Amino acid sequence: MSKASFVYVNYIRTTPEKLWEALTDPEFNREYWMGATLETDWKKGSSWKLVFSDGRVADAGEILEIEPQKRIVLRWRNEFMPEFKADGYTRCTLEMERVDEMMKLTVLHEAEAEGPHKLIEEGVSRGWPRILSSLKTLLETGAALPGRKTAPGS
């Protein structure tokens, strides 16, 4: 049996500095994460959490690796959906690479254990394309995709 994983590659017309800001600045996050923000100090070994606008924690974990404008590796667990939380931790790697006048952003989100994994197969595979499309749209046009600005279930 293999580990469940999800890969998404996006090319964005932006600079390394602007992409890094979009990924790490809470006010920027709020625009393309549908009202949620990432809270951390962006240092290796630090905890992080994705917080809905109503204060509930969506996801949380630890920063395993960080290289500004190049790479972020997060240990990740869903905190608000019991069926996803039961799957335990995953590993999410964001790699940034300059390609001509664009940035290539690759997201690899993978289970730590082998076998079926609801978070990867159902949550991640639906969530990342929407979030990353909204990020691309925001950076290229100045406005994120339209969407819910309140937490699910509220």
C-alpha positions as CSV (number, residue, x, y, z in Angstrom):
1,M,0.0,0.0,0.0
2,S,1.2,3.6,-0.6
3,K,0.8,6.9,1.1
4,A,-1.9,9.2,-0.1
5,S,-0.6,12.4,-1.7
6,F,-1.7,15.4,-3.6
7,V,0.4,17.6,-5.9
8,Y,-0.6,21.0,-7.4
9,V,1.6,23.1,-9.6
10,N,0.7,26.7,-10.3
11,Y,2.6,29.4,-12.4
12,I,1.9,32.9,-11.1
13,R,3.0,36.2,-12.8
14,T,4.6,37.7,-9.7
15,T,7.9,38.2,-7.9
16,P,9.5,36.0,-5.3
17,E,9.0,38.8,-2.7
18,K,5.3,39.2,-3.4
19,L,4.6,35.5,-3.4
20,W,6.5,35.1,-0.1
21,E,4.5,38.0,1.4
22,A,1.2,36.4,0.2
23,L,2.1,33.1,1.8
24,T,3.3,34.4,5.1
25,D,1.4,37.7,5.8
26,P,-1.9,37.1,7.8
27,E,-3.7,40.1,6.1
28,F,-2.7,38.8,2.7
29,N,-3.8,35.2,3.7
30,R,-7.2,36.4,4.7
31,E,-7.9,37.5,1.1
32,Y,-7.3,34.2,-0.7
33,W,-8.0,31.8,2.3
34,M,-11.6,32.9,2.3
35,G,-11.3,34.9,5.5
36,A,-8.9,32.6,7.4
37,T,-5.4,33.5,8.5
38,L,-2.2,31.6,9.2
39,E,-0.7,32.4,12.6
40,T,2.9,31.7,13.3
41,D,6.3,33.4,13.6
42,W,7.6,31.5,10.5
43,K,10.6,29.9,12.2
44,K,11.7,26.3,12.0
45,G,10.3,24.4,15.0
46,S,7.5,26.9,15.6
47,S,3.8,26.0,15.8
48,W,1.4,27.3,13.2
49,K,-2.4,27.4,12.9
50,L,-5.0,28.4,10.3
51,V,-7.7,30.3,12.1
52,F,-11.2,30.9,10.7
53,S,-12.6,34.4,11.0
54,D,-14.7,33.3,14.0
55,G,-11.6,32.2,15.9
56,R,-11.9,28.5,15.5
57,V,-8.8,26.6,14.5
58,A,-9.1,24.9,11.1
59,D,-5.7,23.3,10.9
60,A,-2.5,23.3,12.9
61,G,1.0,21.8,13.2
62,E,4.7,22.6,13.2
63,I,7.1,24.3,10.8
64,L,9.6,21.6,9.8
65,E,11.7,23.6,7.3
66,I,11.7,27.1,6.1
67,E,13.8,28.9,3.5
68,P,12.4,32.4,2.6
69,Q,11.2,32.7,-1.0
70,K,12.1,29.1,-1.7
71,R,10.5,26.4,0.6
72,I,8.1,25.8,3.5
73,V,7.5,22.4,5.0
74,L,4.7,22.0,7.5
75,R,3.5,19.2,9.7
76,W,-0.2,19.5,9.3
77,R,-3.4,18.2,11.0
78,N,-7.0,19.2,10.5
79,E,-8.5,20.4,13.8
80,F,-12.2,21.0,13.1
81,M,-13.5,18.0,11.2
82,P,-13.4,14.8,13.3
83,E,-13.2,12.5,10.3
84,F,-10.2,14.3,9.0
85,K,-8.5,14.8,12.4
86,A,-8.7,11.1,12.9
87,D,-6.3,10.6,10.0
88,G,-3.5,12.3,12.1
89,Y,-0.7,14.4,10.7
90,T,0.3,15.1,7.1
91,R,3.2,16.9,5.6
92,C,2.7,19.9,3.3
93,T,5.6,21.2,1.2
94,L,5.4,24.4,-0.7
95,E,8.3,25.0,-3.1
96,M,8.8,28.3,-4.9
97,E,10.9,28.7,-8.0
98,R,11.5,31.6,-10.4
99,V,10.7,30.7,-14.0
100,D,11.3,33.6,-16.4
101,E,8.9,36.4,-15.3
102,M,6.8,34.0,-13.2
103,M,6.9,32.0,-10.0
104,K,6.3,28.3,-10.1
105,L,4.6,27.3,-6.8
106,T,4.4,23.5,-6.2
107,V,2.4,22.2,-3.3
108,L,2.9,18.5,-2.2
109,H,0.6,17.4,0.6
110,E,1.1,13.9,1.7
111,A,0.0,11.5,4.4
112,E,2.6,10.4,7.0
113,A,1.2,6.8,7.1
114,E,0.3,4.4,4.3
115,G,-3.3,3.6,3.5
116,P,-6.5,5.5,2.8
117,H,-6.5,9.1,4.1
118,K,-9.7,11.1,4.1
119,L,-8.0,14.5,4.6
120,I,-5.8,14.0,1.5
121,E,-8.4,12.3,-0.7
122,E,-11.4,14.5,0.2
123,G,-10.3,17.7,1.9
124,V,-6.9,18.6,0.4
125,S,-7.8,17.6,-3.1
126,R,-10.8,19.9,-3.0
127,G,-9.3,22.7,-0.9
128,W,-5.9,23.4,-2.4
129,P,-7.0,24.0,-6.0
130,R,-9.5,26.6,-4.8
131,I,-7.1,28.3,-2.5
132,L,-4.2,28.3,-5.0
133,S,-6.4,29.6,-7.8
134,S,-7.5,32.4,-5.6
135,L,-3.9,33.2,-4.6
136,K,-2.9,33.3,-8.3
137,T,-5.9,35.5,-9.2
138,L,-5.2,37.9,-6.3
139,L,-1.5,38.3,-7.2
140,E,-2.2,38.8,-10.9
141,T,-5.3,41.0,-10.7
142,G,-5.4,42.5,-7.2
143,A,-8.6,40.7,-6.2
144,A,-9.1,37.1,-4.9
145,L,-11.8,34.8,-6.2
146,P,-15.2,35.4,-4.7
147,G,-16.0,33.0,-1.9
148,R,-17.2,32.5,1.6
149,K,-15.5,34.8,4.1
150,T,-16.9,33.1,7.2
151,A,-16.0,29.7,8.7
152,P,-17.8,26.5,7.6
153,G,-20.7,25.7,9.9
154,S,-21.1,29.3,11.0
